[in-house]
Amino acid sequence: MAILPIRIYPDPVLREPAAVVDLVDDAVRKLVADMFETMQDAPGVGLAAPQVGVQRRVLVYRAFDDDPLRALINPEITKSEGEQTENEGCLSIPGLAYPVPRAERIVVRALDPNGEPFEHEAEEYEARVIQHEVDHLNGILYIDRIDPELRREAKRILRERALGNAAPQPQREQSRL
Ligand code: NI
């Protein structure tokens, strides 16, 4: 296993849609193992393959400390219900967090690391984590989904930071996804 470097905004790889995994082989299982290790080292609760520069539809997460590590390959959200809005952060956009509207409950269909299809129901925080990571597979970042005024603030901070200027950061409790 290996800890992989996490790509940071505005790395263009974060904006490219990831490709479907045709065959769940040892290379994919090694990617999953490396992503688990990278996520735990960060530390974070979720990680999508494009965040480590790999354009394949693979994500890993663990919403709560007592949960097992979960890997979803070619995930598809087949059902979304309700609405929730909580702060989110992202390992690829360090130090920022903003409230993001998400579905409250989802059903996701995916392959497991053995290539077996399964369906999983999630709600509340776990549903939020999965939606954030599936967005990464489509080149979408959470700042795309926030209030336009807050998005302007976020982009200004990120621009200042890219120029090497110290920018004030809004202090919000955040999840690292
Ligand atoms: Ni993220």
Backbone and ligand atoms as CSV (ligand in chain L), in Angstrom:
chain,resi,resn,atom,element,x,y,z
A,1,MET,N,N,0.851,-1.195,0.000
A,1,MET,CA,C,0.000,0.000,0.000
A,1,MET,C,C,0.887,1.245,0.000
A,2,ALA,N,N,0.272,2.324,-0.431
A,2,ALA,CA,C,1.046,3.568,-0.540
A,2,ALA,C,C,0.140,4.760,-0.290
A,3,ILE,N,N,0.730,5.786,0.313
A,3,ILE,CA,C,0.002,7.041,0.464
A,3,ILE,C,C,0.252,7.860,-0.803
A,4,LEU,N,N,-0.838,8.249,-1.463
A,4,LEU,CA,C,-0.734,8.963,-2.741
A,4,LEU,C,C,-0.875,10.464,-2.488
A,5,PRO,N,N,-0.214,11.290,-3.309
A,5,PRO,CA,C,-0.391,12.740,-3.150
A,5,PRO,C,C,-1.816,13.160,-3.538
A,6,ILE,N,N,-2.413,14.008,-2.704
A,6,ILE,CA,C,-3.774,14.489,-2.969
A,6,ILE,C,C,-3.696,15.751,-3.828
A,7,ARG,N,N,-4.455,15.732,-4.930
A,7,ARG,CA,C,-4.466,16.875,-5.853
A,7,ARG,C,C,-5.274,18.013,-5.245
A,8,ILE,N,N,-4.749,19.206,-5.370
A,8,ILE,CA,C,-5.335,20.389,-4.745
A,8,ILE,C,C,-5.881,21.345,-5.813
A,9,TYR,N,N,-7.062,21.896,-5.549
A,9,TYR,CA,C,-7.658,22.935,-6.391
A,9,TYR,C,C,-6.640,24.028,-6.659
A,10,PRO,N,N,-6.487,24.564,-7.885
A,10,PRO,CA,C,-7.271,24.316,-9.102
A,10,PRO,C,C,-6.675,23.275,-10.042
A,11,ASP,N,N,-6.107,22.204,-9.544
A,11,ASP,CA,C,-5.586,21.146,-10.423
A,11,ASP,C,C,-6.676,20.711,-11.413
A,12,PRO,N,N,-6.385,20.793,-12.727
A,12,PRO,CA,C,-7.422,20.498,-13.732
A,12,PRO,C,C,-7.959,19.067,-13.664
A,13,VAL,N,N,-7.205,18.150,-13.080
A,13,VAL,CA,C,-7.675,16.757,-12.996
A,13,VAL,C,C,-8.980,16.686,-12.181
A,14,LEU,N,N,-9.186,17.652,-11.289
A,14,LEU,CA,C,-10.396,17.660,-10.454
A,14,LEU,C,C,-11.635,18.026,-11.260
A,15,ARG,N,N,-11.448,18.518,-12.479
A,15,ARG,CA,C,-12.571,18.957,-13.321
A,15,ARG,C,C,-12.903,17.981,-14.442
A,16,GLU,N,N,-12.143,16.890,-14.538
A,16,GLU,CA,C,-12.388,15.929,-15.619
A,16,GLU,C,C,-13.273,14.795,-15.129
A,17,PRO,N,N,-14.328,14.460,-15.897
A,17,PRO,CA,C,-15.135,13.295,-15.501
A,17,PRO,C,C,-14.290,12.023,-15.560
A,18,ALA,N,N,-14.489,11.126,-14.605
A,18,ALA,CA,C,-13.712,9.892,-14.535
A,18,ALA,C,C,-14.360,8.800,-15.390
A,19,ALA,N,N,-13.541,7.856,-15.855
A,19,ALA,CA,C,-14.005,6.793,-16.746
A,19,ALA,C,C,-14.546,5.600,-15.952
A,20,VAL,N,N,-15.533,4.942,-16.539
A,20,VAL,CA,C,-16.101,3.724,-15.946
A,20,VAL,C,C,-15.007,2.651,-15.840
A,21,VAL,N,N,-15.018,1.897,-14.751
A,21,VAL,CA,C,-14.099,0.770,-14.574
A,21,VAL,C,C,-14.705,-0.441,-15.290
A,22,ASP,N,N,-14.021,-0.938,-16.320
A,22,ASP,CA,C,-14.554,-2.061,-17.104
A,22,ASP,C,C,-14.336,-3.383,-16.398
A,23,LEU,N,N,-13.222,-3.494,-15.703
A,23,LEU,CA,C,-12.883,-4.764,-15.072
A,23,LEU,C,C,-12.302,-4.475,-13.689
A,24,VAL,N,N,-12.903,-5.085,-12.663
A,24,VAL,CA,C,-12.382,-4.896,-11.306
A,24,VAL,C,C,-11.275,-5.937,-11.094
A,25,ASP,N,N,-10.050,-5.506,-11.321
A,25,ASP,CA,C,-8.914,-6.435,-11.252
A,25,ASP,C,C,-7.987,-6.048,-10.091
A,26,ASP,N,N,-6.825,-6.689,-10.040
A,26,ASP,CA,C,-5.893,-6.417,-8.928
A,26,ASP,C,C,-5.435,-4.960,-8.927
A,27,ALA,N,N,-5.330,-4.361,-10.112
A,27,ALA,CA,C,-4.900,-2.955,-10.175
A,27,ALA,C,C,-5.939,-2.061,-9.490
A,28,VAL,N,N,-7.228,-2.374,-9.694
A,28,VAL,CA,C,-8.294,-1.587,-9.055
A,28,VAL,C,C,-8.274,-1.835,-7.551
A,29,ARG,N,N,-8.070,-3.097,-7.147
A,29,ARG,CA,C,-8.013,-3.402,-5.712
A,29,ARG,C,C,-6.821,-2.710,-5.046
A,30,LYS,N,N,-5.714,-2.605,-5.754
A,30,LYS,CA,C,-4.549,-1.889,-5.202
A,30,LYS,C,C,-4.878,-0.402,-5.083
A,31,LEU,N,N,-5.570,0.140,-6.092
A,31,LEU,CA,C,-5.979,1.550,-6.024
A,31,LEU,C,C,-6.861,1.787,-4.805
A,32,VAL,N,N,-7.821,0.874,-4.575
A,32,VAL,CA,C,-8.723,1.006,-3.424
A,32,VAL,C,C,-7.909,0.984,-2.124
A,33,ALA,N,N,-6.973,0.049,-2.011
A,33,ALA,CA,C,-6.155,-0.048,-0.787
A,33,ALA,C,C,-5.333,1.218,-0.581
A,34,ASP,N,N,-4.750,1.728,-1.661
A,34,ASP,CA,C,-3.947,2.959,-1.563
A,34,ASP,C,C,-4.830,4.150,-1.195
A,35,MET,N,N,-6.041,4.167,-1.746
A,35,MET,CA,C,-6.954,5.279,-1.431
A,35,MET,C,C,-7.391,5.235,0.038
A,36,PHE,N,N,-7.646,4.037,0.564
A,36,PHE,CA,C,-7.975,3.922,1.995
A,36,PHE,C,C,-6.832,4.493,2.838
A,37,GLU,N,N,-5.617,4.078,2.497
A,37,GLU,CA,C,-4.460,4.515,3.280
A,37,GLU,C,C,-4.284,6.033,3.185
A,38,THR,N,N,-4.471,6.560,1.982
A,38,THR,CA,C,-4.327,8.004,1.753
A,38,THR,C,C,-5.393,8.771,2.530
A,39,MET,N,N,-6.630,8.252,2.488
A,39,MET,CA,C,-7.745,8.909,3.178
A,39,MET,C,C,-7.497,8.936,4.692
A,40,GLN,N,N,-7.052,7.815,5.236
A,40,GLN,CA,C,-6.847,7.747,6.684
A,40,GLN,C,C,-5.670,8.591,7.126
A,41,ASP,N,N,-4.661,8.689,6.254
A,41,ASP,CA,C,-3.489,9.494,6.587
A,41,ASP,C,C,-3.821,10.987,6.590
A,42,ALA,N,N,-4.799,11.385,5.738
A,42,ALA,CA,C,-5.049,12.828,5.498
A,42,ALA,C,C,-5.266,13.642,6.788
A,43,PRO,N,N,-6.122,13.314,7.758
A,43,PRO,CA,C,-7.145,12.280,7.683
A,43,PRO,C,C,-8.407,12.855,7.060
A,44,GLY,N,N,-9.170,11.966,6.407
A,44,GLY,CA,C,-10.430,12.383,5.811
A,44,GLY,C,C,-11.448,11.289,5.967
A,45,VAL,N,N,-12.694,11.580,5.603
A,45,VAL,CA,C,-13.747,10.567,5.717
A,45,VAL,C,C,-14.175,10.041,4.348
A,46,GLY,N,N,-13.694,10.669,3.275
A,46,GLY,CA,C,-14.018,10.186,1.941
A,46,GLY,C,C,-12.955,10.641,0.958
A,47,LEU,N,N,-12.799,9.866,-0.116
A,47,LEU,CA,C,-11.804,10.207,-1.138
A,47,LEU,C,C,-12.246,9.592,-2.454
A,48,ALA,N,N,-12.155,10.378,-3.529
A,48,ALA,CA,C,-12.496,9.886,-4.866
A,48,ALA,C,C,-11.213,9.809,-5.702
A,49,ALA,N,N,-11.174,8.846,-6.639
A,49,ALA,CA,C,-9.940,8.587,-7.388
A,49,ALA,C,C,-9.358,9.832,-8.081
A,50,PRO,N,N,-10.192,10.725,-8.663
A,50,PRO,CA,C,-9.589,11.912,-9.296
A,50,PRO,C,C,-8.778,12.764,-8.316
A,51,GLN,N,N,-9.090,12.668,-7.022
A,51,GLN,CA,C,-8.332,13.438,-6.022
A,51,GLN,C,C,-6.906,12.923,-5.856
A,52,VAL,N,N,-6.642,11.712,-6.352
A,52,VAL,CA,C,-5.259,11.225,-6.373
A,52,VAL,C,C,-4.779,11.093,-7.823
A,53,GLY,N,N,-5.465,11.828,-8.723
A,53,GLY,CA,C,-5.014,11.919,-10.108
A,53,GLY,C,C,-5.386,10.738,-10.983
A,54,VAL,N,N,-6.305,9.889,-10.513
A,54,VAL,CA,C,-6.693,8.700,-11.283
A,54,VAL,C,C,-8.121,8.895,-11.802
A,55,GLN,N,N,-8.282,8.908,-13.135
A,55,GLN,CA,C,-9.589,9.202,-13.722
A,55,GLN,C,C,-10.415,7.934,-13.892
A,56,ARG,N,N,-10.712,7.293,-12.770
A,56,ARG,CA,C,-11.556,6.102,-12.800
A,56,ARG,C,C,-12.643,6.269,-11.749
A,57,ARG,N,N,-13.798,5.604,-11.995
A,57,ARG,CA,C,-14.954,5.817,-11.113
A,57,ARG,C,C,-14.842,4.922,-9.874
A,58,VAL,N,N,-13.994,5.368,-8.948
A,58,VAL,CA,C,-13.747,4.644,-7.694
A,58,VAL,C,C,-13.784,5.665,-6.553
A,59,LEU,N,N,-14.509,5.322,-5.485
A,59,LEU,CA,C,-14.471,6.175,-4.294
A,59,LEU,C,C,-14.423,5.304,-3.046
A,60,VAL,N,N,-13.841,5.861,-2.006
A,60,VAL,CA,C,-13.798,5.183,-0.705
A,60,VAL,C,C,-14.289,6.155,0.351
A,61,TYR,N,N,-14.822,5.614,1.437
A,61,TYR,CA,C,-15.248,6.503,2.524
A,61,TYR,C,C,-15.447,5.701,3.805
A,62,ARG,N,N,-15.475,6.439,4.888
A,62,ARG,CA,C,-15.923,5.908,6.171
A,62,ARG,C,C,-16.541,7.078,6.929
A,63,ALA,N,N,-17.869,7.088,6.973
A,63,ALA,CA,C,-18.580,8.252,7.514
A,63,ALA,C,C,-18.402,8.357,9.029
A,64,PHE,N,N,-18.352,7.217,9.722
A,64,PHE,CA,C,-18.230,7.219,11.186
A,64,PHE,C,C,-17.115,6.258,11.594
A,65,ASP,N,N,-16.420,6.613,12.681
A,65,ASP,CA,C,-15.243,5.846,13.093
A,65,ASP,C,C,-15.519,4.353,13.250
A,66,ASP,N,N,-16.726,3.997,13.709
A,66,ASP,CA,C,-17.023,2.583,13.959
A,66,ASP,C,C,-17.460,1.828,12.714
A,67,ASP,N,N,-17.680,2.562,11.617
A,67,ASP,CA,C,-18.125,1.907,10.378
A,67,ASP,C,C,-16.958,1.185,9.713
A,68,PRO,N,N,-17.276,0.177,8.885
A,68,PRO,CA,C,-16.215,-0.409,8.058
A,68,PRO,C,C,-15.813,0.585,6.961
A,69,LEU,N,N,-14.598,0.428,6.448
A,69,LEU,CA,C,-14.202,1.181,5.256
A,69,LEU,C,C,-15.041,0.679,4.100
A,70,ARG,N,N,-15.549,1.590,3.289
A,70,ARG,CA,C,-16.367,1.167,2.154
A,70,ARG,C,C,-15.758,1.672,0.850
A,71,ALA,N,N,-15.793,0.811,-0.183
A,71,ALA,CA,C,-15.330,1.187,-1.521
A,71,ALA,C,C,-16.494,1.023,-2.485
A,72,LEU,N,N,-16.739,2.008,-3.310
A,72,LEU,CA,C,-17.778,1.950,-4.341
A,72,LEU,C,C,-17.109,2.137,-5.700
A,73,ILE,N,N,-17.317,1.150,-6.570
A,73,ILE,CA,C,-16.748,1.209,-7.913
A,73,ILE,C,C,-17.913,1.390,-8.900
A,74,ASN,N,N,-17.770,2.329,-9.820
A,74,ASN,CA,C,-18.854,2.711,-10.747
A,74,ASN,C,C,-20.161,3.024,-10.003
A,75,PRO,N,N,-20.109,3.851,-8.952
A,75,PRO,CA,C,-21.335,4.121,-8.187
A,75,PRO,C,C,-22.347,4.916,-8.988
A,76,GLU,N,N,-23.607,4.572,-8.796
A,76,GLU,CA,C,-24.702,5.327,-9.403
A,76,GLU,C,C,-25.755,5.562,-8.348
A,77,ILE,N,N,-26.119,6.804,-8.158
A,77,ILE,CA,C,-27.187,7.121,-7.216
A,77,ILE,C,C,-28.506,6.918,-7.945
A,78,THR,N,N,-29.276,5.932,-7.491
A,78,THR,CA,C,-30.496,5.553,-8.218
A,78,THR,C,C,-31.746,6.154,-7.584
A,79,LYS,N,N,-31.610,6.689,-6.380
A,79,LYS,CA,C,-32.762,7.269,-5.704
A,79,LYS,C,C,-32.271,8.360,-4.756
A,80,SER,N,N,-32.941,9.497,-4.770
A,80,SER,CA,C,-32.615,10.601,-3.850
A,80,SER,C,C,-33.914,11.129,-3.282
A,81,GLU,N,N,-33.928,11.391,-1.975
A,81,GLU,CA,C,-35.132,11.900,-1.305
A,81,GLU,C,C,-34.760,12.944,-0.277
A,82,GLY,N,N,-35.638,13.912,-0.093
A,82,GLY,CA,C,-35.488,14.869,0.993
A,82,GLY,C,C,-34.349,15.837,0.749
A,83,GLU,N,N,-34.091,16.669,1.762
A,83,GLU,CA,C,-33.042,17.661,1.630
A,83,GLU,C,C,-32.377,17.904,2.973
A,84,GLN,N,N,-31.082,18.156,2.960
A,84,GLN,CA,C,-30.326,18.520,4.153
A,84,GLN,C,C,-29.280,19.545,3.714
A,85,THR,N,N,-28.925,20.437,4.609
A,85,THR,CA,C,-27.872,21.419,4.320
A,85,THR,C,C,-26.941,21.507,5.521
A,86,GLU,N,N,-25.689,21.111,5.307
A,86,GLU,CA,C,-24.669,21.160,6.373
A,86,GLU,C,C,-23.352,21.617,5.754
A,87,ASN,N,N,-22.416,21.976,6.608
A,87,ASN,CA,C,-21.094,22.382,6.113
A,87,ASN,C,C,-20.344,21.190,5.547
A,88,GLU,N,N,-19.632,21.459,4.459
A,88,GLU,CA,C,-18.734,20.462,3.876
A,88,GLU,C,C,-17.382,21.091,3.639
A,89,GLY,N,N,-16.367,20.275,3.786
A,89,GLY,CA,C,-15.037,20.663,3.348
A,89,GLY,C,C,-14.560,19.618,2.368
A,90,CYS,N,N,-13.378,19.822,1.808
A,90,CYS,CA,C,-12.861,18.877,0.810
A,90,CYS,C,C,-11.348,18.804,0.968
A,91,LEU,N,N,-10.817,17.596,0.923
A,91,LEU,CA,C,-9.362,17.430,1.047
A,91,LEU,C,C,-8.617,18.147,-0.073
A,92,SER,N,N,-9.298,18.390,-1.205
A,92,SER,CA,C,-8.672,19.062,-2.343
A,92,SER,C,C,-8.816,20.582,-2.269
A,93,ILE,N,N,-9.570,21.071,-1.266
A,93,ILE,CA,C,-9.744,22.524,-1.064
A,93,ILE,C,C,-9.511,22.781,0.432
A,94,PRO,N,N,-8.266,22.644,0.875
A,94,PRO,CA,C,-8.002,22.651,2.318
A,94,PRO,C,C,-8.404,23.967,2.986
A,95,GLY,N,N,-8.907,23.848,4.202
A,95,GLY,CA,C,-9.136,25.020,5.036
A,95,GLY,C,C,-10.446,25.747,4.819
A,96,LEU,N,N,-11.235,25.376,3.815
A,96,LEU,CA,C,-12.516,26.033,3.582
A,96,LEU,C,C,-13.663,25.082,3.881
A,97,ALA,N,N,-14.803,25.638,4.258
A,97,ALA,CA,C,-16.019,24.850,4.461
A,97,ALA,C,C,-17.210,25.757,4.227
A,98,TYR,N,N,-18.228,25.223,3.549
A,98,TYR,CA,C,-19.447,25.983,3.280
A,98,TYR,C,C,-20.649,25.064,3.364
A,99,PRO,N,N,-21.816,25.641,3.673
A,99,PRO,CA,C,-23.034,24.824,3.692
A,99,PRO,C,C,-23.448,24.417,2.278
A,100,VAL,N,N,-23.744,23.120,2.123
A,100,VAL,CA,C,-24.077,22.554,0.810
A,100,VAL,C,C,-25.404,21.811,0.911
A,101,PRO,N,N,-26.385,22.151,0.057
A,101,PRO,CA,C,-27.626,21.380,0.044
A,101,PRO,C,C,-27.412,20.018,-0.624
A,102,ARG,N,N,-27.928,18.972,0.017
A,102,ARG,CA,C,-27.808,17.602,-0.514
A,102,ARG,C,C,-29.111,16.869,-0.254
A,103,ALA,N,N,-29.294,15.749,-0.956
A,103,ALA,CA,C,-30.425,14.882,-0.643
A,103,ALA,C,C,-30.213,14.266,0.743
A,104,GLU,N,N,-31.307,14.021,1.440
A,104,GLU,CA,C,-31.253,13.494,2.803
A,104,GLU,C,C,-31.028,11.977,2.805
A,105,ARG,N,N,-31.633,11.307,1.821
A,105,ARG,CA,C,-31.535,9.845,1.738
A,105,ARG,C,C,-31.247,9.466,0.300
A,106,ILE,N,N,-30.385,8.490,0.124
A,106,ILE,CA,C,-30.090,8.028,-1.235
A,106,ILE,C,C,-30.012,6.496,-1.265
A,107,VAL,N,N,-30.167,5.965,-2.461
A,107,VAL,CA,C,-29.808,4.577,-2.732
A,107,VAL,C,C,-28.705,4.630,-3.780
A,108,VAL,N,N,-27.607,3.925,-3.513
A,108,VAL,CA,C,-26.498,3.898,-4.462
A,108,VAL,C,C,-26.253,2.456,-4.892
A,109,ARG,N,N,-26.001,2.294,-6.184
A,109,ARG,CA,C,-25.691,0.983,-6.741
A,109,ARG,C,C,-24.231,1.044,-7.192
A,110,ALA,N,N,-23.474,-0.011,-6.924
A,110,ALA,CA,C,-22.041,0.016,-7.253
A,110,ALA,C,C,-21.510,-1.412,-7.331
A,111,LEU,N,N,-20.249,-1.534,-7.697
A,111,LEU,CA,C,-19.538,-2.800,-7.595
A,111,LEU,C,C,-18.641,-2.732,-6.368
A,112,ASP,N,N,-18.463,-3.882,-5.708
A,112,ASP,CA,C,-17.514,-3.931,-4.591
A,112,ASP,C,C,-16.131,-4.327,-5.141
A,113,PRO,N,N,-15.092,-4.356,-4.286
A,113,PRO,CA,C,-13.741,-4.652,-4.789
A,113,PRO,C,C,-13.582,-6.069,-5.354
A,114,ASN,N,N,-14.603,-6.926,-5.190
A,114,ASN,CA,C,-14.566,-8.227,-5.872
A,114,ASN,C,C,-15.295,-8.182,-7.201
A,115,GLY,N,N,-15.810,-7.026,-7.566
A,115,GLY,CA,C,-16.537,-6.894,-8.826
A,115,GLY,C,C,-18.000,-7.282,-8.713
A,116,GLU,N,N,-18.471,-7.516,-7.466
A,116,GLU,CA,C,-19.865,-7.919,-7.248
A,116,GLU,C,C,-20.748,-6.680,-7.126
A,117,PRO,N,N,-21.883,-6.675,-7.851
A,117,PRO,CA,C,-22.800,-5.537,-7.723
A,117,PRO,C,C,-23.537,-5.576,-6.394
A,118,PHE,N,N,-23.798,-4.419,-5.821
A,118,PHE,CA,C,-24.601,-4.341,-4.605
A,118,PHE,C,C,-25.312,-3.002,-4.570
A,119,GLU,N,N,-26.320,-2.934,-3.692
A,119,GLU,CA,C,-27.083,-1.715,-3.524
A,119,GLU,C,C,-26.969,-1.321,-2.059
A,120,HIS,N,N,-26.858,-0.029,-1.801
A,120,HIS,CA,C,-26.671,0.434,-0.426
A,120,HIS,C,C,-27.536,1.660,-0.191
A,121,GLU,N,N,-28.257,1.662,0.942
A,121,GLU,CA,C,-29.066,2.820,1.312
A,121,GLU,C,C,-28.304,3.636,2.334
A,122,ALA,N,N,-28.323,4.949,2.169
A,122,ALA,CA,C,-27.632,5.807,3.131
A,122,ALA,C,C,-28.483,7.030,3.403
A,123,GLU,N,N,-28.308,7.593,4.607
A,123,GLU,CA,C,-29.033,8.817,4.937
A,123,GLU,C,C,-28.121,9.761,5.700
A,124,GLU,N,N,-28.624,10.995,5.855
A,124,GLU,CA,C,-27.953,12.030,6.619
A,124,GLU,C,C,-26.478,12.164,6.212
A,125,TYR,N,N,-25.580,12.060,7.213
A,125,TYR,CA,C,-24.168,12.354,6.948
A,125,TYR,C,C,-23.561,11.378,5.930
A,126,GLU,N,N,-23.882,10.103,6.054
A,126,GLU,CA,C,-23.309,9.132,5.106
A,126,GLU,C,C,-23.774,9.442,3.680
A,127,ALA,N,N,-25.047,9.809,3.524
A,127,ALA,CA,C,-25.576,10.156,2.195
A,127,ALA,C,C,-24.842,11.375,1.637
A,128,ARG,N,N,-24.535,12.339,2.521
A,128,ARG,CA,C,-23.796,13.541,2.113
A,128,ARG,C,C,-22.396,13.170,1.607
A,129,VAL,N,N,-21.716,12.311,2.344
A,129,VAL,CA,C,-20.359,11.911,1.958
A,129,VAL,C,C,-20.381,11.257,0.569
A,130,ILE,N,N,-21.314,10.339,0.360
A,130,ILE,CA,C,-21.381,9.633,-0.927
A,130,ILE,C,C,-21.673,10.624,-2.059
A,131,GLN,N,N,-22.626,11.538,-1.841
A,131,GLN,CA,C,-22.957,12.517,-2.894
A,131,GLN,C,C,-21.751,13.398,-3.227
A,132,HIS,N,N,-20.992,13.806,-2.201
A,132,HIS,CA,C,-19.793,14.635,-2.424
A,132,HIS,C,C,-18.779,13.867,-3.277
A,133,GLU,N,N,-18.573,12.582,-2.948
A,133,GLU,CA,C,-17.552,11.802,-3.666
A,133,GLU,C,C,-18.010,11.449,-5.085
A,134,VAL,N,N,-19.297,11.157,-5.272
A,134,VAL,CA,C,-19.796,10.885,-6.632
A,134,VAL,C,C,-19.631,12.150,-7.486
A,135,ASP,N,N,-19.869,13.321,-6.904
A,135,ASP,CA,C,-19.627,14.574,-7.628
A,135,ASP,C,C,-18.194,14.637,-8.150
A,136,HIS,N,N,-17.217,14.250,-7.308
A,136,HIS,CA,C,-15.811,14.272,-7.749
A,136,HIS,C,C,-15.633,13.440,-9.016
A,137,LEU,N,N,-16.352,12.315,-9.114
A,137,LEU,CA,C,-16.199,11.446,-10.285
A,137,LEU,C,C,-16.740,12.111,-11.551
A,138,ASN,N,N,-17.570,13.142,-11.356
A,138,ASN,CA,C,-18.131,13.882,-12.492
A,138,ASN,C,C,-17.467,15.248,-12.674
A,139,GLY,N,N,-16.363,15.472,-11.988
A,139,GLY,CA,C,-15.641,16.744,-12.118
A,139,GLY,C,C,-16.320,17.908,-11.416
A,140,ILE,N,N,-17.224,17.583,-10.482
A,140,ILE,CA,C,-17.967,18.621,-9.749
A,140,ILE,C,C,-17.375,18.767,-8.351
A,141,LEU,N,N,-17.185,20.012,-7.925
A,141,LEU,CA,C,-16.692,20.292,-6.573
A,141,LEU,C,C,-17.819,20.905,-5.751
A,142,TYR,N,N,-17.737,20.751,-4.429
A,142,TYR,CA,C,-18.865,21.221,-3.603
A,142,TYR,C,C,-19.086,22.724,-3.724
A,143,ILE,N,N,-18.000,23.467,-4.029
A,143,ILE,CA,C,-18.174,24.930,-4.156
A,143,ILE,C,C,-19.052,25.280,-5.356
A,144,ASP,N,N,-19.244,24.337,-6.281
A,144,ASP,CA,C,-20.175,24.566,-7.408
A,144,ASP,C,C,-21.621,24.585,-6.920
A,145,ARG,N,N,-21.878,24.023,-5.756
A,145,ARG,CA,C,-23.255,23.817,-5.290
A,145,ARG,C,C,-23.651,24.766,-4.158
A,146,ILE,N,N,-22.775,25.689,-3.806
A,146,ILE,CA,C,-23.094,26.572,-2.675
A,146,ILE,C,C,-23.747,27.859,-3.159
A,147,ASP,N,N,-24.273,28.612,-2.229
A,147,ASP,CA,C,-24.878,29.908,-2.488
A,147,ASP,C,C,-23.913,30.787,-3.312
A,148,PRO,N,N,-24.417,31.453,-4.383
A,148,PRO,CA,C,-23.529,32.213,-5.277
A,148,PRO,C,C,-22.659,33.252,-4.560
A,149,GLU,N,N,-23.215,33.871,-3.528
A,149,GLU,CA,C,-22.428,34.880,-2.814
A,149,GLU,C,C,-21.257,34.223,-2.066
A,150,LEU,N,N,-21.541,33.078,-1.452
A,150,LEU,CA,C,-20.483,32.348,-0.749
A,150,LEU,C,C,-19.460,31.802,-1.749
A,151,ARG,N,N,-19.957,31.441,-2.940
A,151,ARG,CA,C,-19.032,30.919,-3.961
A,151,ARG,C,C,-18.055,32.018,-4.396
A,152,ARG,N,N,-18.565,33.231,-4.522
A,152,ARG,CA,C,-17.670,34.359,-4.860
A,152,ARG,C,C,-16.615,34.535,-3.778
A,153,GLU,N,N,-17.042,34.441,-2.529
A,153,GLU,CA,C,-16.096,34.566,-1.415
A,153,GLU,C,C,-15.042,33.453,-1.484
A,154,ALA,N,N,-15.509,32.224,-1.697
A,154,ALA,CA,C,-14.587,31.074,-1.749
A,154,ALA,C,C,-13.575,31.261,-2.877
A,155,LYS,N,N,-14.055,31.680,-4.053
A,155,LYS,CA,C,-13.154,31.818,-5.212
A,155,LYS,C,C,-12.142,32.937,-4.976
A,156,ARG,N,N,-12.603,33.988,-4.291
A,156,ARG,CA,C,-11.679,35.095,-4.001
A,156,ARG,C,C,-10.572,34.594,-3.068
A,157,ILE,N,N,-10.949,33.846,-2.043
A,157,ILE,CA,C,-9.949,33.316,-1.105
A,157,ILE,C,C,-8.974,32.382,-1.833
A,158,LEU,N,N,-9.517,31.526,-2.693
A,158,LEU,CA,C,-8.665,30.572,-3.409
A,158,LEU,C,C,-7.722,31.297,-4.372
A,159,ARG,N,N,-8.227,32.373,-4.998
A,159,ARG,CA,C,-7.397,33.157,-5.913
A,159,ARG,C,C,-6.256,33.829,-5.144
A,160,GLU,N,N,-6.591,34.435,-4.021
A,160,GLU,CA,C,-5.572,35.097,-3.199
A,160,GLU,C,C,-4.506,34.099,-2.769
A,161,ARG,N,N,-4.995,32.925,-2.397
A,161,ARG,CA,C,-4.079,31.889,-1.942
A,161,ARG,C,C,-3.140,31.445,-3.063
A,162,ALA,N,N,-3.710,31.305,-4.288
A,162,ALA,CA,C,-2.898,30.889,-5.438
A,162,ALA,C,C,-1.825,31.934,-5.721
A,163,LEU,N,N,-2.111,33.191,-5.381
A,163,LEU,CA,C,-1.131,34.263,-5.583
A,163,LEU,C,C,-0.136,34.333,-4.430
A,164,GLY,N,N,-0.347,33.476,-3.432
A,164,GLY,CA,C,0.577,33.447,-2.302
A,164,GLY,C,C,0.237,34.465,-1.227
A,165,ASN,N,N,-0.935,35.092,-1.329
A,165,ASN,CA,C,-1.348,36.066,-0.315
A,165,ASN,C,C,-2.099,35.368,0.807
A,166,ALA,N,N,-1.900,35.843,2.002
A,166,ALA,CA,C,-2.673,35.322,3.123
A,166,ALA,C,C,-4.101,35.829,2.980
A,167,ALA,N,N,-5.058,34.937,3.002
A,167,ALA,CA,C,-6.460,35.355,2.893
A,167,ALA,C,C,-7.191,34.896,4.143
A,168,PRO,N,N,-8.077,35.748,4.660
A,168,PRO,CA,C,-8.833,35.327,5.842
A,168,PRO,C,C,-9.728,34.143,5.476
A,169,GLN,N,N,-9.864,33.210,6.380
A,169,GLN,CA,C,-10.697,32.046,6.118
A,169,GLN,C,C,-11.910,32.058,7.021
A,170,PRO,N,N,-13.083,31.805,6.446
A,170,PRO,CA,C,-14.258,31.676,7.300
A,170,PRO,C,C,-14.068,30.473,8.216
A,171,GLN,N,N,-14.365,30.634,9.474
A,171,GLN,CA,C,-14.187,29.534,10.420
A,171,GLN,C,C,-15.504,28.767,10.541
A,172,ARG,N,N,-15.560,27.622,9.928
A,172,ARG,CA,C,-16.759,26.788,10.024
A,172,ARG,C,C,-16.310,25.366,10.312
A,173,GLU,N,N,-17.141,24.685,11.055
A,173,GLU,CA,C,-16.861,23.277,11.308
A,173,GLU,C,C,-16.936,22.546,9.978
A,174,GLN,N,N,-16.035,21.636,9.735
A,174,GLN,CA,C,-16.017,21.020,8.410
A,174,GLN,C,C,-15.770,19.513,8.464
A,175,SER,N,N,-16.299,18.867,7.428
A,175,SER,CA,C,-15.952,17.475,7.166
A,175,SER,C,C,-14.898,17.485,6.089
A,176,ARG,N,N,-14.005,16.551,6.115
A,176,ARG,CA,C,-12.949,16.496,5.097
A,176,ARG,C,C,-13.255,15.348,4.143
A,177,LEU,N,N,-13.783,15.720,2.974
A,177,LEU,CA,C,-14.302,14.741,2.029
A,177,LEU,C,C,-13.468,14.737,0.751
L,1,NI,NI,NI,-13.805,16.401,-1.798
